[in-house]
Amino acid sequence: MKYIVCLKQVPETEGVRINPETGTLMREGVKSIINPYDLYALEAALKAKEHYGGQIVVISMGPPQAEEALREAISYGADEAILLSDRTFAGADTLATSYTLAQAIKKIGNYDIIFCGKQAIDGDTAQVGPELAQRLNLPYATYVHKIGIKDNFLLVERNLDDGFQTLQLSLPALLTIVKEIGEPRVPSIRGKMRAKKVQIPVWTAQDIDAKAEKLGLSGSPTRVVKIFSPPSRGEKEIFTGKVDECVKKLYDKLENVLG
């Protein structure tokens, strides 16, 4: 079995600030981390490897610093890592990102399951996983919290708003994972030592035979024009005291405002 895990390095949300003049994220001095949902995807792959054997290949598209995230994934237990890094990848939306990842995965080949986090915390689109499955012509399931493999089929349970759904998928397939899969494990000392020494290849657009017009800004039909913090909606008032007293204060306040 071969498992491919797609990871993204994102800015830690607590440190994110917005430039009031340009409306863009200020990343200088902000710590970068592995997208938390991608850690659940990695945990799902590690559990699959423990139960069914196989090899885990982790890939990430990003600047050279994204190598840090890949080394961290190695410390958790991944076997190999590949960094997709090229100036032409910059500014990619979900469509261009899924194209780049698909080209890399085609080059890797002979895979059984692709694991993605349900979404990235810096974009929250939850689009890359399904788009990637469509590009590779794979069956897929989103919001998966339980996985089993039997007779070359995947048996999965996925979250719904009002319960869960059980699906059977033929292999190879793609899954997007939610946190209910289980808490990510703690990297071992041996894993950390190995992560420092492992060689991580860097693939460019040429290495994955990608078409320039489908990459980065050129291949992105959507653009983020501006990012801004919502303006304050006015003065705030906090009522203190017992519940009955607070309810009375709130009622009187609303009565005065609404007439």
C-alpha positions in Angstrom: 0.0 0.0 0.0 1.2 3.5 -0.8 -0.4 6.5 1.0 0.1 10.1 -0.1 -0.6 12.9 2.3 -1.0 16.5 1.1 0.2 19.1 3.7 0.1 22.9 3.7 2.2 25.2 5.8 0.0 28.0 7.1 0.6 31.1 9.4 -0.4 30.5 13.0 -3.8 32.2 13.3 -3.0 33.9 16.6 -0.1 35.8 15.1 -1.8 37.0 11.9 -2.1 40.7 11.3 -3.5 42.7 8.4 -1.8 45.6 6.8 -4.5 48.4 7.0 -3.1 50.2 3.9 -2.7 47.2 1.5 -5.3 44.9 2.9 -2.9 42.0 2.8 -1.6 39.5 5.4 1.5 40.6 7.3 3.5 37.3 7.5 6.8 38.8 8.7 7.6 37.5 12.2 4.5 35.2 12.1 5.2 31.6 13.0 4.3 29.0 10.4 2.8 25.6 11.3 1.4 22.6 9.5 -2.3 23.2 8.8 -4.0 21.5 11.8 -6.5 19.5 9.7 -3.6 18.1 7.6 -2.1 16.7 10.8 -5.3 14.7 11.2 -4.8 13.5 7.6 -1.3 12.4 8.5 -2.6 10.6 11.6 -5.1 8.8 9.4 -2.3 7.6 7.1 -0.1 6.5 10.0 -3.0 4.4 11.4 -3.6 2.9 8.0 0.1 2.0 7.7 0.0 0.4 11.2 -3.0 -1.8 10.3 -2.3 -2.6 6.7 1.3 -1.9 6.1 2.7 0.3 3.3 4.6 3.6 2.8 3.6 7.2 3.4 4.7 9.9 1.0 4.1 13.5 2.1 3.9 16.4 -0.4 3.6 20.1 0.0 3.4 23.0 -2.4 5.0 26.2 -1.1 8.1 28.3 -0.7 11.5 26.8 0.4 10.5 27.3 4.1 7.7 24.7 3.7 10.5 22.1 4.0 10.2 22.6 7.7 6.6 21.2 7.6 7.7 18.2 5.6 10.5 17.4 8.1 8.0 17.6 10.9 5.8 15.1 9.0 8.8 12.8 8.8 9.3 13.1 12.5 5.7 11.9 13.0 6.4 8.8 11.0 6.1 9.6 7.3 8.6 7.7 5.1 9.3 10.2 2.3 8.6 13.8 1.6 8.6 15.9 -1.6 8.5 19.7 -1.8 6.8 21.4 -4.8 8.5 24.8 -5.0 8.7 27.1 -8.0 8.1 30.9 -8.4 5.4 30.0 -11.0 3.3 28.3 -8.2 2.9 31.6 -6.3 -0.5 33.1 -6.0 -2.4 29.9 -6.8 -6.0 29.6 -6.0 -7.6 26.2 -5.2 -7.9 25.3 -8.9 -4.3 26.0 -9.7 -3.2 24.3 -6.4 -5.1 21.1 -7.2 -3.6 21.1 -10.7 0.0 21.3 -9.3 -0.7 18.6 -6.7 -2.3 16.4 -9.4 0.7 16.7 -11.7 3.1 15.7 -8.8 0.9 12.8 -7.7 0.8 11.5 -11.3 4.6 11.5 -11.3 4.7 9.6 -7.9 2.3 7.0 -9.3 1.2 3.6 -7.9 -0.7 5.1 -4.9 -3.7 3.6 -3.1 -5.1 6.4 -0.9 -4.6 10.2 -0.9 -5.2 11.9 2.4 -6.0 15.6 2.7 -7.2 17.7 5.6 -10.8 18.7 5.3 -9.7 22.4 4.8 -6.9 24.8 5.4 -7.3 27.3 8.2 -6.0 30.2 6.1 -8.5 29.8 3.3 -11.3 27.6 4.7 -12.5 26.7 1.2 -12.4 22.8 1.6 -12.1 22.7 -2.2 -8.6 21.4 -2.9 -9.3 17.8 -1.9 -12.4 17.3 -4.1 -10.8 19.2 -7.0 -7.7 17.0 -6.7 -9.9 13.9 -6.8 -11.7 15.2 -9.9 -8.4 15.9 -11.7 -7.1 12.4 -11.0 -10.5 10.8 -11.8 -10.7 9.2 -8.3 -13.6 8.3 -6.1 -13.5 10.4 -3.0 -15.2 11.0 0.4 -15.1 14.2 2.5 -15.2 14.8 6.3 -14.1 11.2 7.0 -13.7 10.1 10.6 -13.4 6.3 10.3 -11.5 4.2 7.8 -11.3 0.5 7.0 -9.8 -1.5 4.0 -11.3 -4.8 2.8 -10.9 -6.7 -0.5 -9.4 -3.7 -2.3 -12.3 -1.4 -1.1 -12.4 1.4 1.4 -15.1 1.4 4.0 -15.4 4.9 5.5 -17.7 6.9 7.7 -18.1 10.6 7.1 -19.7 13.3 9.1 -23.0 14.9 8.1 -24.8 17.8 9.7 -27.4 15.4 11.2 -25.4 12.2 11.7 -23.0 10.2 9.6 -22.9 8.3 6.3 -21.1 5.0 5.5 -19.6 4.6 2.0 -17.7 2.0 0.1 -15.0 3.2 -2.3 -12.9 1.4 -4.8 -9.1 1.9 -4.6 -7.3 4.1 -5.4 -9.3 6.9 -3.7 -9.0 10.2 -2.0 -10.3 11.1 1.5 -10.5 14.4 3.4 -10.1 13.9 7.1 -11.7 15.6 10.2 -10.4 15.7 13.7 -12.6 12.9 14.9 -10.1 10.5 13.3 -8.1 10.9 16.5 -5.5 13.2 18.0 -2.2 13.4 16.2 0.6 11.5 17.9 3.7 12.9 19.4 6.8 12.6 17.3 9.4 10.2 18.6 13.0 11.0 19.3 14.1 8.6 16.6 11.7 10.3 14.2 13.1 13.7 15.0 16.6 12.5 14.4 15.7 11.0 11.1 13.8 14.1 10.0 17.0 16.2 10.4 19.0 13.9 8.1 16.5 12.9 5.4 17.0 14.4 1.9 13.8 16.1 0.7 13.7 16.5 -3.1 12.4 19.8 -4.6 10.2 19.5 -7.7 9.7 22.5 -10.0 7.1 23.0 -12.7 9.4 21.4 -15.2 9.9 18.3 -13.0 6.1 17.6 -12.9 5.5 18.5 -16.6 3.1 21.3 -15.7 1.7 23.8 -18.1 2.6 27.4 -17.2 -0.8 28.8 -18.0 -2.4 26.5 -15.3 0.0 27.5 -12.5 -0.1 30.2 -9.9 -1.8 33.5 -10.8 -2.0 32.6 -14.5 -4.1 29.5 -13.7 -6.2 31.1 -11.0 -9.7 32.2 -12.1 -10.3 33.6 -8.6 -8.2 36.2 -6.8 -8.2 37.6 -3.2 -8.5 41.3 -3.8 -8.5 42.5 -0.2 -8.5 41.1 3.3 -9.8 43.3 6.1 -11.0 43.0 9.7 -14.8 43.7 10.1 -15.4 47.2 11.4 -16.7 47.7 15.0 -20.5 47.6 15.1 -20.7 50.2 17.9 -20.5 50.3 21.7 -20.8 47.1 23.7 -22.4 46.7 27.1 -21.9 43.7 29.4 -24.6 42.9 32.0 -23.4 41.5 35.3 -25.3 39.9 38.2 -27.7 37.1 38.6 -29.4 35.6 35.5 -32.8 37.1 36.4 -31.2 40.5 36.9 -29.3 40.4 33.6 -32.5 39.4 31.7 -34.4 42.3 33.2 -31.5 44.7 32.3 -31.5 43.4 28.7 -35.2 43.6 28.4 -35.2 47.2 29.6 -32.3 48.1 27.2 -34.1 46.6 24.2 -37.3 48.3 25.1 -35.6 51.7 25.2 -33.9 51.1 21.9 -36.9 49.7 20.1 -39.4 52.0 21.7 
